[in-house]
Amino acid sequence: MADITPKIGAYISIAKTSLQAVFDNLQTAGFTLIGPTLGDSAIECAEITQTTELPIGWTQVQEAGTYRLQRRSDQAYFGYAVGPHSWKRYLYPPTLKLYTVDH
């Protein structure tokens, strides 16, 4: 069987119809999926399990002092810029056990 592992830095493309299979395989391997989803009037990061939870066909409009969701004319899966919520809480959790002491 040929090795199909992409080289580090390589660009890959996944068909929309195959994305759910990628989600399923990652979850089967024990990974928790964090991705963009429609939240409280914003596109925000949250735990997801299905591609249907992605903000498909949505974008946000950001102007001076305003932020609002808007329907797109297409069904883009990731058709938005960075929203008001950060990935930081998932990449750098605010609480982290550094050590424990047993008596």
N, C-alpha and C positions, 0 to 999 in steps of 0.2 A: 504494500500500500504506500502510495506516495505521501511524503510529508507536505501538508498544506498549511503549515504554520507560517503566518506572515513574518517578515523580518521586522525588527524594531524600527519604528519610524515609517513603515509602509502605510499607504492609504488603502483602506478597504471599503467596500460598499456592500450593504445588506439590503436585499429586496424587502419592501414593506411587508409583503406576504410572509416573509421568513422571520420577521422581528419577534413575533410571539414565541416561535420555537427557540430563539436565542434566550428570551426571558425565561422560558420553561427550563431550559438546560442549566442556566445559571442558578435558578432556584433549587433544582434537583441537586446541584453541587453544593448547596448550603449557603449560597449568597443571598443577602437581603438587597433588593433593588430599590434604589432611591432615584427618583426622576421627577421631571416637571409634571405638574397636574394643575387643574383649575381649582383654586381655593377660594378664600374669602375675597372675591372681586379682584383676584390677582393670580398670576401664574407663579406657583410656589413649589418648592422641593418637598417631597413627601415619599413615604414608602409606597411602592406600587407593585402590582403583580401581573397586570394585563396591559397590553398596548392600548386598549380602549380607555385607560385612565390618563393617557397623554393628552395634552391640549391640542388635539388635531383640529386644524382649521381655525385656530385662534391666534391672535397676536396681542400686543399691548401698545398703547399709544402713550408716550411720555412727553409731556410738555412742562413748561415752568410751573411747578407746584401741583401738577396733576398726573394721575396715572389711571388708565381705564383699559378694560378689555374691549377688543373689537374683533368681529368675525372677519376672516380672510376670504378672498375670492377663490382660494384653492383649499386643498386638504393637506397642507404641509404639516408634518409631524413635529418639527422643531422650528417653526416660523416666528421666532420672537427673539428679542435681545434679553439681556440680564434683567430680571425683575427686582422687586423690592426686598426679596428674601435671599439670603446667602447660603451657599453650600457649606459654609464654615462650620455650622453646628453638626454636620455629618462627618466632615473631614477632620475636624479638631473638636471633639466633644468637650463641653464645658467641665465635665467631671471625669476624672480618670484615676483609677486606683494605682498609686505609685508603688505601694508595698503593704504588706500585712505583717503583724508581729504575733507570733504564737507564744503563749506562756508555758 
